[in-house]
Structure formats: C-alpha cells, structure tokens
Amino acid sequence: MPSRRTTESTHPATPAPKKRAAPKARPVEVTPRAIVTEDMRRGMIAEGAYLRAERRGFAGGHEDEDWLAAEAEVDRLLAIDDVSRPQ
C-alpha cells in the first residue's frame, strides 16, 4: 500500500520564523497607597457576603459562613496589596 507521506523535495523549504526583540521594560508607576478605613473594609466584606448569598440563591442559614468567608477574602486581598506595593 503506498504511503501518503510527502518528501522534502516536493515542498519548498519554509523559512525559519524571525525572532522578535524582547520588549523593553516599562517603568513602574508608583501610586500613593489607598487608605482603607474600617467602614470601607466592612462595606467590602458586606458586598462579598451578599454576592456569595446571591450565588447560592439566597438560601437561608449560611449568613455567618458567607460573612466569614468574605472577611477572610477581603483581609487576604488587603494583605497582598500591602505586600505588593513599595512603601
């Protein structure tokens, strides 16, 4: 049974792709750190807890769980923000 393989002689050589120069590093803009007040933090947690309840169809009995999970997430994000920004 004949093979369907093609040989190099039937196809022209394809040129090697051109290498691109590495992108130049962009200067990092340092912005002033935002101050998150306790009221702002509480509002972020409340919004996160609401969104969790909404995804669950507002089924009752999970309010504390939603609040604690949202609180942990907000605190984690605020801690990452503190670490990632230069002082």
PDB file of N, CA, C and O in Angstrom:
ATOM      1  N   MET A   1       0.841  -1.158   0.000  1.00  0.00           N
ATOM      2  CA  MET A   1       0.000   0.000   0.000  1.00  0.00           C
ATOM      3  C   MET A   1       0.897   1.235   0.000  1.00  0.00           C
ATOM      4  O   MET A   1       1.813   1.328   0.817  1.00  0.00           O
ATOM      5  N   PRO A   2       0.649   2.181  -0.899  1.00  0.00           N
ATOM      6  CA  PRO A   2       1.533   3.343  -0.986  1.00  0.00           C
ATOM      7  C   PRO A   2       1.334   4.283   0.210  1.00  0.00           C
ATOM      8  O   PRO A   2       0.236   4.412   0.751  1.00  0.00           O
ATOM      9  N   SER A   3       2.401   4.911   0.586  1.00  0.00           N
ATOM     10  CA  SER A   3       2.382   5.843   1.708  1.00  0.00           C
ATOM     11  C   SER A   3       1.964   7.228   1.218  1.00  0.00           C
ATOM     12  O   SER A   3       2.262   7.608   0.086  1.00  0.00           O
ATOM     13  N   ARG A   4       1.280   7.972   2.068  1.00  0.00           N
ATOM     14  CA  ARG A   4       0.867   9.326   1.710  1.00  0.00           C
ATOM     15  C   ARG A   4       1.875  10.363   2.197  1.00  0.00           C
ATOM     16  O   ARG A   4       1.611  11.563   2.124  1.00  0.00           O
ATOM     17  N   ARG A   5       2.966   9.935   2.667  1.00  0.00           N
ATOM     18  CA  ARG A   5       3.982  10.864   3.142  1.00  0.00           C
ATOM     19  C   ARG A   5       4.541  11.662   1.976  1.00  0.00           C
ATOM     20  O   ARG A   5       4.715  11.158   0.867  1.00  0.00           O
ATOM     21  N   THR A   6       4.809  12.900   2.265  1.00  0.00           N
ATOM     22  CA  THR A   6       5.436  13.732   1.237  1.00  0.00           C
ATOM     23  C   THR A   6       6.903  13.866   1.581  1.00  0.00           C
ATOM     24  O   THR A   6       7.296  13.777   2.744  1.00  0.00           O
ATOM     25  N   THR A   7       7.674  14.073   0.596  1.00  0.00           N
ATOM     26  CA  THR A   7       9.107  14.209   0.822  1.00  0.00           C
ATOM     27  C   THR A   7       9.469  15.678   0.799  1.00  0.00           C
ATOM     28  O   THR A   7       8.706  16.512   0.312  1.00  0.00           O
ATOM     29  N   GLU A   8      10.615  15.980   1.316  1.00  0.00           N
ATOM     30  CA  GLU A   8      11.071  17.363   1.350  1.00  0.00           C
ATOM     31  C   GLU A   8      11.230  17.933  -0.042  1.00  0.00           C
ATOM     32  O   GLU A   8      11.070  19.140  -0.227  1.00  0.00           O
ATOM     33  N   SER A   9      11.531  17.128  -1.003  1.00  0.00           N
ATOM     34  CA  SER A   9      11.776  17.629  -2.348  1.00  0.00           C
ATOM     35  C   SER A   9      10.491  18.125  -3.008  1.00  0.00           C
ATOM     36  O   SER A   9      10.554  18.917  -3.948  1.00  0.00           O
ATOM     37  N   THR A  10       9.320  17.675  -2.532  1.00  0.00           N
ATOM     38  CA  THR A  10       8.081  18.137  -3.154  1.00  0.00           C
ATOM     39  C   THR A  10       7.557  19.420  -2.521  1.00  0.00           C
ATOM     40  O   THR A  10       6.677  20.064  -3.092  1.00  0.00           O
ATOM     41  N   HIS A  11       8.078  19.811  -1.348  1.00  0.00           N
ATOM     42  CA  HIS A  11       7.643  21.031  -0.682  1.00  0.00           C
ATOM     43  C   HIS A  11       8.825  21.990  -0.564  1.00  0.00           C
ATOM     44  O   HIS A  11       9.925  21.590  -0.184  1.00  0.00           O
ATOM     45  N   PRO A  12       8.587  23.260  -0.895  1.00  0.00           N
ATOM     46  CA  PRO A  12       9.687  24.209  -0.719  1.00  0.00           C
ATOM     47  C   PRO A  12       9.985  24.395   0.771  1.00  0.00           C
ATOM     48  O   PRO A  12       9.104  24.264   1.621  1.00  0.00           O
ATOM     49  N   ALA A  13      11.200  24.691   1.050  1.00  0.00           N
ATOM     50  CA  ALA A  13      11.602  24.882   2.444  1.00  0.00           C
ATOM     51  C   ALA A  13      10.907  26.117   2.998  1.00  0.00           C
ATOM     52  O   ALA A  13      10.853  27.160   2.345  1.00  0.00           O
ATOM     53  N   THR A  14      10.384  25.989   4.193  1.00  0.00           N
ATOM     54  CA  THR A  14       9.754  27.144   4.822  1.00  0.00           C
ATOM     55  C   THR A  14      10.808  27.890   5.618  1.00  0.00           C
ATOM     56  O   THR A  14      11.596  27.283   6.342  1.00  0.00           O
ATOM     57  N   PRO A  15      10.819  29.209   5.481  1.00  0.00           N
ATOM     58  CA  PRO A  15      11.852  29.962   6.208  1.00  0.00           C
ATOM     59  C   PRO A  15      11.592  29.902   7.709  1.00  0.00           C
ATOM     60  O   PRO A  15      10.449  29.800   8.154  1.00  0.00           O
ATOM     61  N   ALA A  16      12.649  29.966   8.458  1.00  0.00           N
ATOM     62  CA  ALA A  16      12.538  29.948   9.915  1.00  0.00           C
ATOM     63  C   ALA A  16      11.867  31.242  10.366  1.00  0.00           C
ATOM     64  O   ALA A  16      12.121  32.302   9.793  1.00  0.00           O
ATOM     65  N   PRO A  17      11.027  31.169  11.370  1.00  0.00           N
ATOM     66  CA  PRO A  17      10.381  32.398  11.840  1.00  0.00           C
ATOM     67  C   PRO A  17      11.411  33.372  12.385  1.00  0.00           C
ATOM     68  O   PRO A  17      12.401  32.975  12.999  1.00  0.00           O
ATOM     69  N   LYS A  18      11.159  34.664  12.148  1.00  0.00           N
ATOM     70  CA  LYS A  18      12.082  35.685  12.629  1.00  0.00           C
ATOM     71  C   LYS A  18      11.899  35.846  14.133  1.00  0.00           C
ATOM     72  O   LYS A  18      10.780  35.812  14.646  1.00  0.00           O
ATOM     73  N   LYS A  19      13.003  36.019  14.817  1.00  0.00           N
ATOM     74  CA  LYS A  19      12.951  36.209  16.258  1.00  0.00           C
ATOM     75  C   LYS A  19      12.632  37.667  16.552  1.00  0.00           C
ATOM     76  O   LYS A  19      13.190  38.581  15.944  1.00  0.00           O
ATOM     77  N   ARG A  20      11.727  37.860  17.491  1.00  0.00           N
ATOM     78  CA  ARG A  20      11.372  39.213  17.893  1.00  0.00           C
ATOM     79  C   ARG A  20      12.272  39.665  19.024  1.00  0.00           C
ATOM     80  O   ARG A  20      12.699  38.877  19.868  1.00  0.00           O
ATOM     81  N   ALA A  21      12.541  40.943  19.012  1.00  0.00           N
ATOM     82  CA  ALA A  21      13.337  41.503  20.098  1.00  0.00           C
ATOM     83  C   ALA A  21      12.499  41.480  21.368  1.00  0.00           C
ATOM     84  O   ALA A  21      11.279  41.636  21.321  1.00  0.00           O
ATOM     85  N   ALA A  22      13.149  41.288  22.479  1.00  0.00           N
ATOM     86  CA  ALA A  22      12.444  41.277  23.761  1.00  0.00           C
ATOM     87  C   ALA A  22      11.849  42.658  23.999  1.00  0.00           C
ATOM     88  O   ALA A  22      12.482  43.671  23.706  1.00  0.00           O
ATOM     89  N   PRO A  23      10.629  42.696  24.531  1.00  0.00           N
ATOM     90  CA  PRO A  23      10.031  44.005  24.782  1.00  0.00           C
ATOM     91  C   PRO A  23      10.822  44.779  25.816  1.00  0.00           C
ATOM     92  O   PRO A  23      11.370  44.206  26.758  1.00  0.00           O
ATOM     93  N   LYS A  24      10.875  46.091  25.627  1.00  0.00           N
ATOM     94  CA  LYS A  24      11.605  46.927  26.568  1.00  0.00           C
ATOM     95  C   LYS A  24      10.835  47.014  27.874  1.00  0.00           C
ATOM     96  O   LYS A  24       9.604  47.058  27.883  1.00  0.00           O
ATOM     97  N   ALA A  25      11.558  47.038  28.951  1.00  0.00           N
ATOM     98  CA  ALA A  25      10.924  47.130  30.258  1.00  0.00           C
ATOM     99  C   ALA A  25      10.296  48.510  30.413  1.00  0.00           C
ATOM    100  O   ALA A  25      10.916  49.529  30.109  1.00  0.00           O
ATOM    101  N   ARG A  26       9.085  48.523  30.880  1.00  0.00           N
ATOM    102  CA  ARG A  26       8.389  49.789  31.108  1.00  0.00           C
ATOM    103  C   ARG A  26       8.613  50.223  32.546  1.00  0.00           C
ATOM    104  O   ARG A  26       8.661  49.393  33.454  1.00  0.00           O
ATOM    105  N   PRO A  27       8.748  51.521  32.748  1.00  0.00           N
ATOM    106  CA  PRO A  27       8.907  51.968  34.138  1.00  0.00           C
ATOM    107  C   PRO A  27       7.630  51.705  34.928  1.00  0.00           C
ATOM    108  O   PRO A  27       6.524  51.828  34.403  1.00  0.00           O
ATOM    109  N   VAL A  28       7.794  51.352  36.158  1.00  0.00           N
ATOM    110  CA  VAL A  28       6.654  51.064  37.025  1.00  0.00           C
ATOM    111  C   VAL A  28       6.209  52.371  37.671  1.00  0.00           C
ATOM    112  O   VAL A  28       7.009  53.095  38.264  1.00  0.00           O
ATOM    113  N   GLU A  29       4.925  52.655  37.544  1.00  0.00           N
ATOM    114  CA  GLU A  29       4.392  53.844  38.184  1.00  0.00           C
ATOM    115  C   GLU A  29       3.977  53.493  39.605  1.00  0.00           C
ATOM    116  O   GLU A  29       3.197  52.566  39.825  1.00  0.00           O
ATOM    117  N   VAL A  30       4.491  54.222  40.539  1.00  0.00           N
ATOM    118  CA  VAL A  30       4.144  54.002  41.935  1.00  0.00           C
ATOM    119  C   VAL A  30       3.069  55.015  42.294  1.00  0.00           C
ATOM    120  O   VAL A  30       3.269  56.226  42.210  1.00  0.00           O
ATOM    121  N   THR A  31       1.933  54.485  42.692  1.00  0.00           N
ATOM    122  CA  THR A  31       0.839  55.361  43.078  1.00  0.00           C
ATOM    123  C   THR A  31       0.738  55.385  44.588  1.00  0.00           C
ATOM    124  O   THR A  31       1.130  54.428  45.256  1.00  0.00           O
ATOM    125  N   PRO A  32       0.216  56.468  45.127  1.00  0.00           N
ATOM    126  CA  PRO A  32       0.070  56.511  46.586  1.00  0.00           C
ATOM    127  C   PRO A  32      -0.844  55.390  47.065  1.00  0.00           C
ATOM    128  O   PRO A  32      -1.814  55.031  46.397  1.00  0.00           O
ATOM    129  N   ARG A  33      -0.524  54.856  48.209  1.00  0.00           N
ATOM    130  CA  ARG A  33      -1.335  53.764  48.752  1.00  0.00           C
ATOM    131  C   ARG A  33      -2.663  54.308  49.221  1.00  0.00           C
ATOM    132  O   ARG A  33      -2.739  55.353  49.868  1.00  0.00           O
ATOM    133  N   ALA A  34      -3.701  53.581  48.883  1.00  0.00           N
ATOM    134  CA  ALA A  34      -5.035  53.961  49.334  1.00  0.00           C
ATOM    135  C   ALA A  34      -5.200  53.533  50.781  1.00  0.00           C
ATOM    136  O   ALA A  34      -4.756  52.458  51.184  1.00  0.00           O
ATOM    137  N   ILE A  35      -5.827  54.364  51.529  1.00  0.00           N
ATOM    138  CA  ILE A  35      -6.101  54.025  52.919  1.00  0.00           C
ATOM    139  C   ILE A  35      -7.498  53.433  52.983  1.00  0.00           C
ATOM    140  O   ILE A  35      -8.472  54.053  52.556  1.00  0.00           O
ATOM    141  N   VAL A  36      -7.580  52.238  53.517  1.00  0.00           N
ATOM    142  CA  VAL A  36      -8.869  51.560  53.654  1.00  0.00           C
ATOM    143  C   VAL A  36      -9.298  51.702  55.100  1.00  0.00           C
ATOM    144  O   VAL A  36      -8.676  51.156  56.011  1.00  0.00           O
ATOM    145  N   THR A  37     -10.371  52.444  55.288  1.00  0.00           N
ATOM    146  CA  THR A  37     -10.885  52.626  56.647  1.00  0.00           C
ATOM    147  C   THR A  37     -11.645  51.376  57.078  1.00  0.00           C
ATOM    148  O   THR A  37     -11.936  50.499  56.265  1.00  0.00           O
ATOM    149  N   GLU A  38     -11.956  51.311  58.351  1.00  0.00           N
ATOM    150  CA  GLU A  38     -12.708  50.172  58.868  1.00  0.00           C
ATOM    151  C   GLU A  38     -14.096  50.112  58.232  1.00  0.00           C
ATOM    152  O   GLU A  38     -14.611  49.027  57.964  1.00  0.00           O
ATOM    153  N   ASP A  39     -14.701  51.279  57.992  1.00  0.00           N
ATOM    154  CA  ASP A  39     -16.012  51.306  57.335  1.00  0.00           C
ATOM    155  C   ASP A  39     -15.922  50.791  55.897  1.00  0.00           C
ATOM    156  O   ASP A  39     -16.808  50.070  55.437  1.00  0.00           O
ATOM    157  N   MET A  40     -14.856  51.161  55.192  1.00  0.00           N
ATOM    158  CA  MET A  40     -14.676  50.682  53.815  1.00  0.00           C
ATOM    159  C   MET A  40     -14.477  49.169  53.812  1.00  0.00           C
ATOM    160  O   MET A  40     -15.054  48.458  52.989  1.00  0.00           O
ATOM    161  N   ARG A  41     -13.652  48.685  54.746  1.00  0.00           N
ATOM    162  CA  ARG A  41     -13.406  47.245  54.854  1.00  0.00           C
ATOM    163  C   ARG A  41     -14.713  46.505  55.128  1.00  0.00           C
ATOM    164  O   ARG A  41     -14.996  45.480  54.508  1.00  0.00           O
ATOM    165  N   ARG A  42     -15.505  47.031  56.060  1.00  0.00           N
ATOM    166  CA  ARG A  42     -16.786  46.400  56.403  1.00  0.00           C
ATOM    167  C   ARG A  42     -17.715  46.377  55.185  1.00  0.00           C
ATOM    168  O   ARG A  42     -18.422  45.395  54.962  1.00  0.00           O
ATOM    169  N   GLY A  43     -17.712  47.455  54.400  1.00  0.00           N
ATOM    170  CA  GLY A  43     -18.530  47.505  53.188  1.00  0.00           C
ATOM    171  C   GLY A  43     -18.076  46.484  52.152  1.00  0.00           C
ATOM    172  O   GLY A  43     -18.904  45.877  51.473  1.00  0.00           O
ATOM    173  N   MET A  44     -16.757  46.292  52.026  1.00  0.00           N
ATOM    174  CA  MET A  44     -16.230  45.296  51.100  1.00  0.00           C
ATOM    175  C   MET A  44     -16.646  43.891  51.523  1.00  0.00           C
ATOM    176  O   MET A  44     -17.006  43.055  50.693  1.00  0.00           O
ATOM    177  N   ILE A  45     -16.589  43.651  52.823  1.00  0.00           N
ATOM    178  CA  ILE A  45     -16.988  42.345  53.350  1.00  0.00           C
ATOM    179  C   ILE A  45     -18.479  42.119  53.121  1.00  0.00           C
ATOM    180  O   ILE A  45     -18.890  41.038  52.700  1.00  0.00           O
ATOM    181  N   ALA A  46     -19.291  43.144  53.400  1.00  0.00           N
ATOM    182  CA  ALA A  46     -20.740  43.010  53.213  1.00  0.00           C
ATOM    183  C   ALA A  46     -21.072  42.712  51.751  1.00  0.00           C
ATOM    184  O   ALA A  46     -21.933  41.883  51.456  1.00  0.00           O
ATOM    185  N   GLU A  47     -20.383  43.395  50.848  1.00  0.00           N
ATOM    186  CA  GLU A  47     -20.635  43.142  49.423  1.00  0.00           C
ATOM    187  C   GLU A  47     -20.236  41.718  49.039  1.00  0.00           C
ATOM    188  O   GLU A  47     -20.957  41.046  48.302  1.00  0.00           O
ATOM    189  N   GLY A  48     -19.092  41.262  49.536  1.00  0.00           N
ATOM    190  CA  GLY A  48     -18.659  39.896  49.254  1.00  0.00           C
ATOM    191  C   GLY A  48     -19.620  38.863  49.807  1.00  0.00           C
ATOM    192  O   GLY A  48     -19.903  37.859  49.153  1.00  0.00           O
ATOM    193  N   ALA A  49     -20.129  39.108  51.025  1.00  0.00           N
ATOM    194  CA  ALA A  49     -21.083  38.176  51.633  1.00  0.00           C
ATOM    195  C   ALA A  49     -22.383  38.158  50.834  1.00  0.00           C
ATOM    196  O   ALA A  49     -22.979  37.100  50.632  1.00  0.00           O
ATOM    197  N   TYR A  50     -22.819  39.333  50.380  1.00  0.00           N
ATOM    198  CA  TYR A  50     -24.039  39.413  49.571  1.00  0.00           C
ATOM    199  C   TYR A  50     -23.871  38.620  48.274  1.00  0.00           C
ATOM    200  O   TYR A  50     -24.761  37.860  47.890  1.00  0.00           O
ATOM    201  N   LEU A  51     -22.743  38.793  47.606  1.00  0.00           N
ATOM    202  CA  LEU A  51     -22.513  38.084  46.340  1.00  0.00           C
ATOM    203  C   LEU A  51     -22.475  36.570  46.541  1.00  0.00           C
ATOM    204  O   LEU A  51     -22.951  35.811  45.697  1.00  0.00           O
ATOM    205  N   ARG A  52     -21.909  36.144  47.658  1.00  0.00           N
ATOM    206  CA  ARG A  52     -21.896  34.703  47.957  1.00  0.00           C
ATOM    207  C   ARG A  52     -23.320  34.187  48.161  1.00  0.00           C
ATOM    208  O   ARG A  52     -23.677  33.120  47.663  1.00  0.00           O
ATOM    209  N   ALA A  53     -24.128  34.950  48.897  1.00  0.00           N
ATOM    210  CA  ALA A  53     -25.519  34.549  49.132  1.00  0.00           C
ATOM    211  C   ALA A  53     -26.300  34.545  47.824  1.00  0.00           C
ATOM    212  O   ALA A  53     -27.126  33.663  47.589  1.00  0.00           O
ATOM    213  N   GLU A  54     -26.039  35.519  46.988  1.00  0.00           N
ATOM    214  CA  GLU A  54     -26.729  35.593  45.697  1.00  0.00           C
ATOM    215  C   GLU A  54     -26.420  34.370  44.834  1.00  0.00           C
ATOM    216  O   GLU A  54     -27.319  33.804  44.213  1.00  0.00           O
ATOM    217  N   ARG A  55     -25.155  33.964  44.794  1.00  0.00           N
ATOM    218  CA  ARG A  55     -24.775  32.777  44.009  1.00  0.00           C
ATOM    219  C   ARG A  55     -25.472  31.521  44.518  1.00  0.00           C
ATOM    220  O   ARG A  55     -25.712  30.587  43.753  1.00  0.00           O
ATOM    221  N   ARG A  56     -25.792  31.498  45.798  1.00  0.00           N
ATOM    222  CA  ARG A  56     -26.448  30.348  46.402  1.00  0.00           C
ATOM    223  C   ARG A  56     -27.965  30.464  46.315  1.00  0.00           C
ATOM    224  O   ARG A  56     -28.679  29.583  46.795  1.00  0.00           O
ATOM    225  N   GLY A  57     -28.467  31.544  45.707  1.00  0.00           N
ATOM    226  CA  GLY A  57     -29.908  31.724  45.593  1.00  0.00           C
ATOM    227  C   GLY A  57     -30.528  32.236  46.880  1.00  0.00           C
ATOM    228  O   GLY A  57     -31.720  32.036  47.112  1.00  0.00           O
ATOM    229  N   PHE A  58     -29.738  32.894  47.721  1.00  0.00           N
ATOM    230  CA  PHE A  58     -30.202  33.465  48.983  1.00  0.00           C
ATOM    231  C   PHE A  58     -30.843  32.436  49.910  1.00  0.00           C
ATOM    232  O   PHE A  58     -31.735  32.763  50.692  1.00  0.00           O
ATOM    233  N   ALA A  59     -30.380  31.188  49.813  1.00  0.00           N
ATOM    234  CA  ALA A  59     -30.864  30.165  50.742  1.00  0.00           C
ATOM    235  C   ALA A  59     -30.398  30.550  52.147  1.00  0.00           C
ATOM    236  O   ALA A  59     -29.224  30.855  52.354  1.00  0.00           O
ATOM    237  N   GLY A  60     -31.305  30.535  53.095  1.00  0.00           N
ATOM    238  CA  GLY A  60     -31.006  30.960  54.451  1.00  0.00           C
ATOM    239  C   GLY A  60     -30.124  29.982  55.211  1.00  0.00           C
ATOM    240  O   GLY A  60     -29.927  28.838  54.802  1.00  0.00           O
ATOM    241  N   GLY A  61     -29.601  30.470  56.330  1.00  0.00           N
ATOM    242  CA  GLY A  61     -28.826  29.601  57.207  1.00  0.00           C
ATOM    243  C   GLY A  61     -27.330  29.638  56.971  1.00  0.00           C
ATOM    244  O   GLY A  61     -26.591  28.921  57.644  1.00  0.00           O
ATOM    245  N   HIS A  62     -26.861  30.449  56.037  1.00  0.00           N
ATOM    246  CA  HIS A  62     -25.424  30.484  55.744  1.00  0.00           C
ATOM    247  C   HIS A  62     -24.840  31.880  55.906  1.00  0.00           C
ATOM    248  O   HIS A  62     -23.752  32.160  55.402  1.00  0.00           O
ATOM    249  N   GLU A  63     -25.554  32.757  56.605  1.00  0.00           N
ATOM    250  CA  GLU A  63     -25.137  34.145  56.709  1.00  0.00           C
ATOM    251  C   GLU A  63     -23.768  34.292  57.369  1.00  0.00           C
ATOM    252  O   GLU A  63     -22.914  35.030  56.878  1.00  0.00           O
ATOM    253  N   ASP A  64     -23.564  33.591  58.479  1.00  0.00           N
ATOM    254  CA  ASP A  64     -22.285  33.672  59.181  1.00  0.00           C
ATOM    255  C   ASP A  64     -21.159  33.112  58.316  1.00  0.00           C
ATOM    256  O   ASP A  64     -20.073  33.688  58.251  1.00  0.00           O
ATOM    257  N   GLU A  65     -21.421  32.001  57.662  1.00  0.00           N
ATOM    258  CA  GLU A  65     -20.423  31.385  56.783  1.00  0.00           C
ATOM    259  C   GLU A  65     -20.039  32.341  55.645  1.00  0.00           C
ATOM    260  O   GLU A  65     -18.860  32.486  55.321  1.00  0.00           O
ATOM    261  N   ASP A  66     -21.050  32.995  55.039  1.00  0.00           N
ATOM    262  CA  ASP A  66     -20.795  33.945  53.958  1.00  0.00           C
ATOM    263  C   ASP A  66     -19.956  35.116  54.456  1.00  0.00           C
ATOM    264  O   ASP A  66     -19.012  35.543  53.791  1.00  0.00           O
ATOM    265  N   TRP A  67     -20.308  35.632  55.631  1.00  0.00           N
ATOM    266  CA  TRP A  67     -19.592  36.783  56.177  1.00  0.00           C
ATOM    267  C   TRP A  67     -18.136  36.421  56.477  1.00  0.00           C
ATOM    268  O   TRP A  67     -17.224  37.167  56.121  1.00  0.00           O
ATOM    269  N   LEU A  68     -17.923  35.289  57.126  1.00  0.00           N
ATOM    270  CA  LEU A  68     -16.556  34.892  57.487  1.00  0.00           C
ATOM    271  C   LEU A  68     -15.702  34.614  56.258  1.00  0.00           C
ATOM    272  O   LEU A  68     -14.521  34.962  56.228  1.00  0.00           O
ATOM    273  N   ALA A  69     -16.296  33.987  55.242  1.00  0.00           N
ATOM    274  CA  ALA A  69     -15.545  33.718  54.013  1.00  0.00           C
ATOM    275  C   ALA A  69     -15.201  35.025  53.298  1.00  0.00           C
ATOM    276  O   ALA A  69     -14.086  35.188  52.803  1.00  0.00           O
ATOM    277  N   ALA A  70     -16.159  35.956  53.242  1.00  0.00           N
ATOM    278  CA  ALA A  70     -15.900  37.245  52.603  1.00  0.00           C
ATOM    279  C   ALA A  70     -14.858  38.033  53.393  1.00  0.00           C
ATOM    280  O   ALA A  70     -13.997  38.686  52.803  1.00  0.00           O
ATOM    281  N   GLU A  71     -14.928  37.977  54.709  1.00  0.00           N
ATOM    282  CA  GLU A  71     -13.963  38.680  55.554  1.00  0.00           C
ATOM    283  C   GLU A  71     -12.553  38.147  55.327  1.00  0.00           C
ATOM    284  O   GLU A  71     -11.602  38.922  55.222  1.00  0.00           O
ATOM    285  N   ALA A  72     -12.417  36.839  55.252  1.00  0.00           N
ATOM    286  CA  ALA A  72     -11.103  36.242  55.008  1.00  0.00           C
ATOM    287  C   ALA A  72     -10.566  36.653  53.637  1.00  0.00           C
ATOM    288  O   ALA A  72      -9.379  36.942  53.489  1.00  0.00           O
ATOM    289  N   GLU A  73     -11.444  36.675  52.642  1.00  0.00           N
ATOM    290  CA  GLU A  73     -11.021  37.054  51.294  1.00  0.00           C
ATOM    291  C   GLU A  73     -10.584  38.517  51.237  1.00  0.00           C
ATOM    292  O   GLU A  73      -9.547  38.835  50.654  1.00  0.00           O
ATOM    293  N   VAL A  74     -11.366  39.397  51.835  1.00  0.00           N
ATOM    294  CA  VAL A  74     -11.012  40.819  51.839  1.00  0.00           C
ATOM    295  C   VAL A  74      -9.707  41.041  52.589  1.00  0.00           C
ATOM    296  O   VAL A  74      -8.842  41.777  52.113  1.00  0.00           O
ATOM    297  N   ASP A  75      -9.551  40.426  53.739  1.00  0.00           N
ATOM    298  CA  ASP A  75      -8.310  40.579  54.506  1.00  0.00           C
ATOM    299  C   ASP A  75      -7.109  40.042  53.742  1.00  0.00           C
ATOM    300  O   ASP A  75      -6.023  40.619  53.793  1.00  0.00           O
ATOM    301  N   ARG A  76      -7.309  38.937  53.034  1.00  0.00           N
ATOM    302  CA  ARG A  76      -6.214  38.381  52.221  1.00  0.00           C
ATOM    303  C   ARG A  76      -5.839  39.356  51.109  1.00  0.00           C
ATOM    304  O   ARG A  76      -4.656  39.593  50.862  1.00  0.00           O
ATOM    305  N   LEU A  77      -6.838  39.918  50.440  1.00  0.00           N
ATOM    306  CA  LEU A  77      -6.566  40.862  49.358  1.00  0.00           C
ATOM    307  C   LEU A  77      -5.901  42.132  49.877  1.00  0.00           C
ATOM    308  O   LEU A  77      -4.990  42.660  49.240  1.00  0.00           O
ATOM    309  N   LEU A  78      -6.342  42.615  51.005  1.00  0.00           N
ATOM    310  CA  LEU A  78      -5.715  43.807  51.572  1.00  0.00           C
ATOM    311  C   LEU A  78      -4.277  43.518  52.010  1.00  0.00           C
ATOM    312  O   LEU A  78      -3.410  44.383  51.884  1.00  0.00           O
ATOM    313  N   ALA A  79      -4.018  42.322  52.517  1.00  0.00           N
ATOM    314  CA  ALA A  79      -2.663  41.950  52.914  1.00  0.00           C
ATOM    315  C   ALA A  79      -1.766  41.830  51.696  1.00  0.00           C
ATOM    316  O   ALA A  79      -0.612  42.255  51.742  1.00  0.00           O
ATOM    317  N   ILE A  80      -2.266  41.263  50.608  1.00  0.00           N
ATOM    318  CA  ILE A  80      -1.489  41.146  49.371  1.00  0.00           C
ATOM    319  C   ILE A  80      -1.175  42.531  48.851  1.00  0.00           C
ATOM    320  O   ILE A  80      -0.060  42.782  48.394  1.00  0.00           O
ATOM    321  N   ASP A  81      -2.140  43.436  48.911  1.00  0.00           N
ATOM    322  CA  ASP A  81      -1.946  44.790  48.442  1.00  0.00           C
ATOM    323  C   ASP A  81      -0.862  45.478  49.268  1.00  0.00           C
ATOM    324  O   ASP A  81      -0.050  46.218  48.712  1.00  0.00           O
ATOM    325  N   ASP A  82      -0.830  45.253  50.576  1.00  0.00           N
ATOM    326  CA  ASP A  82       0.192  45.846  51.431  1.00  0.00           C
ATOM    327  C   ASP A  82       1.577  45.338  51.085  1.00  0.00           C
ATOM    328  O   ASP A  82       2.544  46.099  51.106  1.00  0.00           O
ATOM    329  N   VAL A  83       1.680  44.045  50.765  1.00  0.00           N
ATOM    330  CA  VAL A  83       2.965  43.439  50.475  1.00  0.00           C
ATOM    331  C   VAL A  83       3.468  43.828  49.095  1.00  0.00           C
ATOM    332  O   VAL A  83       4.670  44.018  48.905  1.00  0.00           O
ATOM    333  N   SER A  84       2.556  43.948  48.119  1.00  0.00           N
ATOM    334  CA  SER A  84       2.959  44.154  46.741  1.00  0.00           C
ATOM    335  C   SER A  84       3.359  45.590  46.426  1.00  0.00           C
ATOM    336  O   SER A  84       4.041  45.831  45.429  1.00  0.00           O
ATOM    337  N   ARG A  85       2.954  46.537  47.245  1.00  0.00           N
ATOM    338  CA  ARG A  85       3.275  47.944  46.977  1.00  0.00           C
ATOM    339  C   ARG A  85       4.482  48.379  47.795  1.00  0.00           C
ATOM    340  O   ARG A  85       4.586  48.073  48.983  1.00  0.00           O
ATOM    341  N   PRO A  86       5.397  49.099  47.140  1.00  0.00           N
ATOM    342  CA  PRO A  86       6.548  49.600  47.899  1.00  0.00           C
ATOM    343  C   PRO A  86       6.112  50.704  48.860  1.00  0.00           C
ATOM    344  O   PRO A  86       5.139  51.417  48.611  1.00  0.00           O
ATOM    345  N   GLN A  87       6.831  50.826  49.932  1.00  0.00           N
ATOM    346  CA  GLN A  87       6.462  51.836  50.929  1.00  0.00           C
ATOM    347  C   GLN A  87       7.224  53.109  50.746  1.00  0.00           C
ATOM    348  O   GLN A  87       7.029  54.059  51.504  1.00  0.00           O
TER     349      GLN A  87
END
